[in-house]
Amino acid sequence: MLQVKHILENKEQVIEGLKKRNLDAETLVQQIIDLDLERKTSIVKVEDLRAEGNKKSKEIGGLFKEGRIEEANAAKLEVQKAKTEQKNLEEELNNIEEKFRNLLYQIPNVPHTTVPSGSTEEDNEEVYSEGIIPILHEGAKPHWEIVKKKNIVDFETGVKITGAGFPVYKGKGARLQRALINFFLDEAEKSGYAEVIPPLLINEASGIGTGQLPDKEGQMYHVTGDNLYLIPTAEVPITNIYRDLILNENELPKKNCGYTPCFRREAGSYGKEVRGLNRLHQFDKVEIVQVVHPDESYQVLNDMVEHVKELVRKLKLPFRILRLCGGDLGLTSALTFDFEVYSTAQERWLEVSSVSNFETYQSNRLKLRFKKDKEKPQLAHTLNGSALALPRIMAALIENNQDINGDICIPEVLQKYTGFSKI
């Protein structure tokens, strides 16, 4: 969330910046400023009452020692009255704090100056493209027909076991999936990312820390009996490793990668554009996460974009990079680049990665700070990127690499992982 100090000192800048998100935040920002003043006033009152109560309590002991019993009992009544008043004020303050925090949660991150204005994904700005879109033979098939014929991804059995959006990978399909995961992890390790295997369930504090809660609560699977959530991405548990920590400056950057299954309800997703592997409720992804010094975060963002470029390049998939407009930007992000690969059989672009800089928005929620020697701690910047999400990568690989015989040619870079060159 935005820092209160930043809102107070840069009110007009925050309001103007949020217009790129098509959000008129003037009323909301003013409510936060007014409530912050009320909150600070209540804190002073509570502290004054507490101090006065402590002073009176010490005086009571002295009065009893001096034998001034009547005065001591009268003072005790005053202290009890003050404690009741203090308790009422503390309850009022807790309500103010909760309301204040909830208002802060509603304000999204202020977009970076380079973020284009716009309302929908059509307004995103293409900043890079690479690769030649292959020309397929007549009768080329979309991936959902190919995988059914080859019996390497079984959607029907997944529906029987769980429901739509939970496919079963079989035989060489499962092997290809595992090959992609290992390839992505090995490439991340070469780039200096330390691998972690995080939990697949998170608590509420972790979801709030990275901004999935309360914003995306309806999109997450909730284990109500234990009040835990299935992760929507490895970004959440990996970033929360650093929650409530003060790092030494010389520990930065922190670079982690992790493979996890990911779970998203994707409520209301229907139609041909979500067919097959295009949109799933459970899917595999390798995530890269960095915690960095604020002065270095935008260079790190560029480095992460280059890392993802190399992955797609080595898979020999045509791709483009989009800078997301304000209306398509996630709540927590200051700047996001989306990677899309071209699916020739479907004749459309498929999103396979988002690489984002959150600046201090997540670290403020996480209380993730760093300091140099005896200097005052300051908030770090957090970044993350999909490197890569597997379903649409697999869809594009299957479709773009089908030959005239209906076989799937495996990219050379994956063959040492699959152990075969063709399905």
For each residue, the residues with C-beta under 8 A, 3 or more apart:
1: 104 105 107 211 361 364 365
2: 6 7 14 104 107 109 110 361 364
3: 6 7 360 364 379
4: 7 8 32 36 104
5: 8 9
6: 2 3 9 10 14
7: 2 3 4 10 11 14 29 32 33 107
8: 4 5 11 33 36
9: 5 6
10: 6 7 13 14
11: 7 8 14 15 29 33
12: 15 16
13: 10 16 17 110
14: 2 6 7 10 11 17 18 25 29 107 110
15: 11 12 18 19 25 26 29
16: 12 13 19
17: 13 14 20 110 111
18: 14 15 21 23 24 25 107 108 110 111
19: 15 16 22 23 24 117 326
20: 17 111 115 116 117 325 326
21: 18 108 111 326 327 329
22: 19 119 326 327
23: 18 19 108
24: 18 19 27
25: 14 15 18 28 29 107
26: 15 29 30
27: 24 30 31
28: 25 31 32 103 106 107
29: 7 11 14 15 25 26 32 33 107
30: 26 27 33 34
31: 27 28 34 35 103
32: 4 7 28 29 35 36 100 103 104 107
33: 7 8 11 29 30 36 37
34: 30 31 37 38
35: 31 32 38 39 96 99 100 103
36: 4 8 32 33 39 40 100
37: 33 34 40 41
38: 34 35 41 42 96
39: 35 36 42 43 93 96 97 100
40: 36 37 43 44
41: 37 38 44 45
42: 38 39 45 46 89 92 93 96
43: 39 40 46 47 93
44: 40 41 47 48
45: 41 42 48 49 89
46: 42 43 49 50 86 89 90 93
47: 43 44 50 51
48: 44 45 51 52
49: 45 46 52 53 82 85 86 89
50: 46 47 53 54 86
51: 47 48 54 55
52: 48 49 55 56 82
53: 49 50 56 57 79 82 83 86
54: 50 51 57 58
55: 51 52 58 59
56: 52 53 59 60 75 78 79 82
57: 53 54 60 61 79
58: 54 55 61 62
59: 55 56 62 63 75
60: 56 57 63 64 72 75 76 79
61: 57 58 64 65
62: 58 59 65 66
63: 59 60 66 68 69 71 72 75
64: 60 61 67 68 69 72
65: 61 62
66: 62 63
67: 64
68: 63 64 71 72
69: 63 64 72 73
70: 73 74
71: 63 68 74 75
72: 60 63 64 68 69 75 76
73: 69 70 76 77
74: 70 71 77 78
75: 56 59 60 63 71 72 78 79
76: 60 72 73 79 80
77: 73 74 80 81
78: 56 74 75 81 82
79: 53 56 57 60 75 76 82 83
80: 76 77 83 84
81: 77 78 84 85
82: 49 52 53 56 78 79 85 86
83: 53 79 80 86 87
84: 80 81 87 88
85: 49 81 82 88 89
86: 46 49 50 53 82 83 89 90
87: 83 84 90 91
88: 84 85 91 92
89: 42 45 46 49 85 86 92 93
90: 46 86 87 93 94
91: 87 88 94 95
92: 42 88 89 95 96
93: 39 42 43 46 89 90 96 97
94: 90 91 97 98
95: 91 92 98 99
96: 35 38 39 42 92 93 99 100
97: 39 93 94 100 101
98: 94 95 101 102
99: 35 95 96 102 103
100: 32 35 36 39 96 97 103 104
101: 97 98 104 105
102: 98 99 105 106 214
103: 28 31 32 35 99 100 106 107
104: 1 2 4 32 100 101 107
105: 1 101 102 208 214 215
106: 28 102 103
107: 1 2 7 14 18 25 28 29 32 103 104
108: 18 21 23 329 331 332
109: 2 329 331 332 333 334 358 359 361
110: 2 13 14 17 18 334
111: 17 18 20 21 115 326 329 334 335
112: 115 334 335 357
113:
114: 323 335
115: 20 111 112 323 324 325 326 329 334 335
116: 20 123 124 125 323 325 326
117: 19 20 123 325 326 327
118: 122 123 124 325 326 327 328
119: 22 123 325 327
120: 123 325 327 328
121: 124 324 325 328
122: 118
123: 116 117 118 119 120 325 327 328
124: 116 118 121 322 323 324 325 328 338
125: 116 322 323 325
126: 129 320 321 322
127: 321 322 323 337
128: 309 320 321
129: 126 318 319 320 321
130: 309 313 318 319 320
131: 313 316 317 318 319 342
132: 318
133: 318 342 344
134: 318 344 400
135: 344
136: 140 344 345 399 400 402
137: 140 403 404
138:
139:
140: 136 137 344 345 399 402
141: 145 146 149 345 399 402 406
142: 145 146 275 276 345 346 399
143: 146 147 276 277 343 345 394 395 398 399
144: 147 148 155 275 276 277
145: 141 142 148 149
146: 141 142 143 149 150 398 399 402 406 408
147: 143 144 150 151 152 153 173 276 277 398
148: 144 145 151 153 154 155
149: 141 145 146 406
150: 146 147 172 173 408 423
151: 147 148 154 170 171
152: 147 169 170 171 172 173 174 176 423
153: 147 148 167 168 169 170 173 276 277
154: 148 151 157 158 167 168 169 170
155: 144 148 158 159 164 167 168 276
156: 159 160
157: 154 160 161 168
158: 154 155 161 162 163 164 165 166 167 168
159: 155 156 162 163 164 166
160: 156 157
161: 157 158 166 168
162: 158 159 166 282
163: 158 159 166 281
164: 155 158 159 281
165: 158 266 279 280 281 282
166: 158 159 161 162 163 280 281 282
167: 153 154 155 158 277 280
168: 153 154 155 157 158 161
169: 152 153 154 173 174 177
170: 151 152 153 154 173 174
171: 151 152 174 175
172: 150 152 175 176 418 420 423
173: 147 150 152 153 169 170 176 177 423
174: 152 169 170 171 177 178
175: 171 172 178 179 418 419 420
176: 152 172 173 179 180 394 397 410 414 418 423
177: 169 173 174 180 181 284 390 394
178: 174 175 181 182 417
179: 175 176 182 183 414 417 418
180: 176 177 183 184 388 390 393 394 414 417
181: 177 178 184 185 259 284 286 390
182: 178 179 185 186 417
183: 179 180 186 187 311 413 414 417
184: 180 181 187 188 259 286 311 387 388
185: 181 182 188 189 195 257 259 286
186: 182 183 189 190
187: 183 184 190 191 307 310 311 314 387
188: 184 185 191 193 195 257 286 288 307 387
189: 185 186 192 193 195 257
190: 186 187
191: 187 188 255 288 307
192: 189 255
193: 188 189 255 256 257 288
194: 255 256 257
195: 185 188 189 256 257 258 259
196: 238 241 256 257 258
197: 258 259 260
198: 231 234 237 238 241 258 260
199: 202 231 237
200: 230 231 237 260 261 263
201: 223 228 229 230 231
202: 199 206 207 228 229 231 236 237 240
203: 206 207 227 228 229
204: 207 208 213 227 229
205: 208 209 240 243
206: 202 203 209 210 236 237 240 243
207: 202 203 204 210 212 213 217 220 229 236
208: 105 204 205 211 212 213 214 365
209: 205 206 236 239 240 243 362 365 366
210: 206 207 235 236 239 240 332 362 365 366
211: 1 208 215 330 331 332 358 361 362 365
212: 207 208 215 216 217 220 229 232 236
213: 204 207 208 216 217 220 229
214: 102 105 208 217
215: 105 211 212 331
216: 212 213 219 220 232 331
217: 207 212 213 214 220 222
218: 265 267
219: 216 232 264 265 266 267
220: 207 212 213 216 217 229 230 232 263 264 265
221: 229 230 263 265
222: 217 227 228 229
223: 201 226 227 228 229 230
224: 227
225:
226: 223
227: 203 204 222 223 224
228: 201 202 203 222 223
229: 201 202 203 204 207 212 213 220 221 222 223
230: 200 201 220 221 223 263
231: 198 199 200 201 202 234 236 237 260 262 263
232: 212 216 219 220 236 262 263 264
233: 236 260 262 285 287 384 386
234: 198 231 237 238 258 259 260 262 285 286 287 289
235: 210 238 239 287 289 384
236: 202 206 207 209 210 212 231 232 233 239 240
237: 198 199 200 202 206 231 234 240 241 258 260
238: 196 198 234 235 241 256 258 287 289 384
239: 209 210 235 236 242 243 289 291 362 366 382 384
240: 202 205 206 209 210 236 237 243 366
241: 196 198 237 238 256
242: 239 245 247 254 291 366 368 380
243: 205 206 209 239 240 366 367 368
244: 366 367 368
245: 242 367 368 369
246: 369 370 371 377
247: 242 251 252 254 291 368 369 370 371 380
248: 251 370 371 372
249: 252 293 370 371 372
250:
251: 247 248 254 370
252: 247 249 291 292 293 296 370 380
253: 290 291 292 293 296 300
254: 242 247 251 289 290 291 292
255: 191 192 193 194 288 289 290
256: 193 194 195 196 238 241 288 289 290
257: 185 188 189 193 194 195 196 286 287 288 289 387
258: 195 196 197 198 234 237 238 286 287 289
259: 181 184 185 195 197 234 284 285 286 287
260: 197 198 200 231 233 234 237 284 285 287
261: 200 282 283 284
262: 231 232 233 234 282 283 284 285 389
263: 200 220 221 230 231 232 281 282
264: 219 220 232 281
265: 218 219 220 221 281
266: 165 219 269 274 279 280 281
267: 218 219
268:
269: 266 274 279
270: 274
271: 274 275
272: 275
273: 278 279 348
274: 266 269 270 271 278 279
275: 142 144 271 272 278
276: 142 143 144 147 153 155 395
277: 143 144 147 153 167 280 391 392 394 395
278: 273 274 275 350 391 392 395
279: 165 266 269 273 274 391
280: 165 166 167 266 277 283 391
281: 163 164 165 166 263 264 265 266
282: 162 165 166 261 262 263
283: 261 262 280 389 390 391
284: 177 181 259 260 261 262 389 390 391
285: 233 234 259 260 262 386 388 389 390
286: 181 184 185 188 234 257 258 259 386 387 388 390
287: 233 234 235 238 257 258 259 260 384 385 386 387
288: 188 191 193 255 256 257 304 307 384 385 387
289: 234 235 238 239 254 255 256 257 258 382 383 384
290: 253 254 255 256 300 304 382 383 384
291: 239 242 247 252 253 254 363 368 380 381 382
292: 252 253 254 296 297 300 380 381 382 383
293: 249 252 253 296 297 370 380 381
294: 297 359 360 378 379 380 381
295:
296: 252 253 292 293 299 300 381
297: 292 293 294 300 301 357 359 381 383
298: 301 302 335 357
299: 296 302 303
300: 253 290 292 296 297 303 304 357 383
301: 297 298 304 305 335 337 355 356 357 383
302: 298 299 305 306
303: 299 300 306 307
304: 288 290 300 301 307 308 355 383 385 387
305: 301 302 308 309 321 337 355 385
306: 302 303 309 310
307: 187 188 191 288 303 304 310 311 385 387
308: 304 305 311 312 339 353 355 385 386 387 388
309: 128 130 305 306 312 313 319 321 339
310: 187 306 307 313 314
311: 183 184 187 307 308 314 315 387 388
312: 308 309 315 317 319 339 341 352 388
313: 130 131 309 310 316 319
314: 187 310 311 411 413
315: 311 312 393 397 411 413 414
316: 131 313 411
317: 131 312 341 342 393 396 397 400
318: 129 130 131 132 133 134 341 342 400
319: 129 130 131 309 312 313 339 340 341 342 352
320: 126 128 129 130 339 340 342 349
321: 126 127 128 129 305 309 337 338 339 340
322: 124 125 126 127 337 338 340
323: 114 115 116 124 125 127 335 336 337
324: 115 121 124 328 329 333 335 336 337 338
325: 20 115 116 117 118 119 120 121 123 124 125 328 329
326: 19 20 21 22 111 115 116 117 118 329
327: 21 22 117 118 119 120 123
328: 118 120 121 123 124 324 325
329: 21 108 109 111 115 324 325 326 333 335 336
330: 211 333 336 354 356
331: 108 109 211 215 216
332: 108 109 210 211 356 358 361 362
333: 109 324 329 330 336 356 357 358 361
334: 109 110 111 112 115 356 357 358 359 361
335: 111 112 114 115 298 301 323 324 329 356 357
336: 323 324 329 330 333 354 355 356 357
337: 127 301 305 321 322 323 324 354 355 356
338: 124 321 322 324 351 353 354
339: 308 309 312 319 320 321 351 352 353 354 355 386 388
340: 319 320 321 322 349 350 351 352
341: 312 317 318 319 349 350 352 392 393 396
342: 131 133 317 318 319 320 348 349 350 396 400
343: 143 346 347 348 349 350 392 395 396 399 400
344: 133 134 135 136 140 347 399 400
345: 136 140 141 142 143 399 400 402
346: 142 343 350 395 399
347: 343 344
348: 273 342 343
349: 320 340 341 342 343
350: 278 340 341 342 343 346 392 395 396
351: 338 339 340 354 392
352: 312 319 339 340 341 386 388 389 392 393 396
353: 308 338 339 385 386 387 388 389
354: 330 336 337 338 339 351 385 386
355: 301 304 305 308 336 337 339 383 384 385 386
356: 301 330 332 333 334 335 336 337 383 384 385
357: 112 297 298 300 301 333 334 335 336 381 383
358: 109 211 332 333 334 361 362 363 381 382 383 384
359: 109 294 297 334 381
360: 3 294 363 364 379 380 381
361: 1 2 109 211 332 333 334 358 364 365
362: 209 210 211 239 332 358 365 366 368 382
363: 291 358 360 366 367 368 369 379 380 381 382
364: 1 2 3 360 361 367 379
365: 1 208 209 210 211 361 362
366: 209 210 239 240 242 243 244 362 363 382
367: 243 244 245 363 364
368: 242 243 244 245 247 291 362 363 379 380 382
369: 245 246 247 363 377 378 379 380
370: 246 247 248 249 251 252 293 377 378 380
371: 246 247 248 249 374 375 376 377 378
372: 248 249 375
373:
374: 371
375: 371 372
376: 371
377: 246 369 370 371
378: 294 369 370 371
379: 3 294 360 363 364 368 369
380: 242 247 252 291 292 293 294 360 363 368 369 370
381: 291 292 293 294 296 297 357 358 359 360 363
382: 239 289 290 291 292 358 362 363 366 368
383: 289 290 292 297 300 301 304 355 356 357 358
384: 233 235 238 239 287 288 289 290 355 356 358
385: 287 288 304 305 307 308 353 354 355 356
386: 233 285 286 287 308 339 352 353 354 355 389
387: 184 187 188 257 286 287 288 304 307 308 311 353
388: 180 184 285 286 308 311 312 339 352 353 393
389: 262 283 284 285 352 353 386 392 393
390: 177 180 181 283 284 285 286 393 394
391: 277 278 279 280 283 284 394 395
392: 277 278 341 343 350 351 352 389 395 396
393: 180 315 317 341 352 388 389 390 396 397
394: 143 176 177 180 277 390 391 397 398
395: 143 276 277 278 343 346 350 391 392 398 399
396: 317 341 342 343 350 352 392 393 399 400
397: 176 315 317 393 394 400 401 408 411
398: 143 146 147 394 395 401 402 408
399: 136 140 141 142 143 146 343 344 345 346 395 396 402
400: 134 136 317 318 342 343 344 345 396 397
401: 397 398 408 409 410 411
402: 136 140 141 146 345 398 399 406 407 408 409
403: 137 406 407 408 409
404: 137
405:
406: 141 146 149 402 403
407: 402 403 422 423
408: 146 150 397 398 401 402 403 422 423
409: 401 402 403 421 422
410: 176 401 414 415 418 420 421 422 423
411: 314 315 316 397 401 414 415
412: 415 421
413: 183 314 315
414: 176 179 180 183 315 410 411 417 418
415: 410 411 412 418 419 420 421
416: 419
417: 178 179 180 182 183 414
418: 172 175 176 179 410 414 415 421
419: 175 415 416
420: 172 175 410 415 423
421: 409 410 412 415 418
422: 407 408 409 410
423: 150 152 172 173 176 407 408 410 420
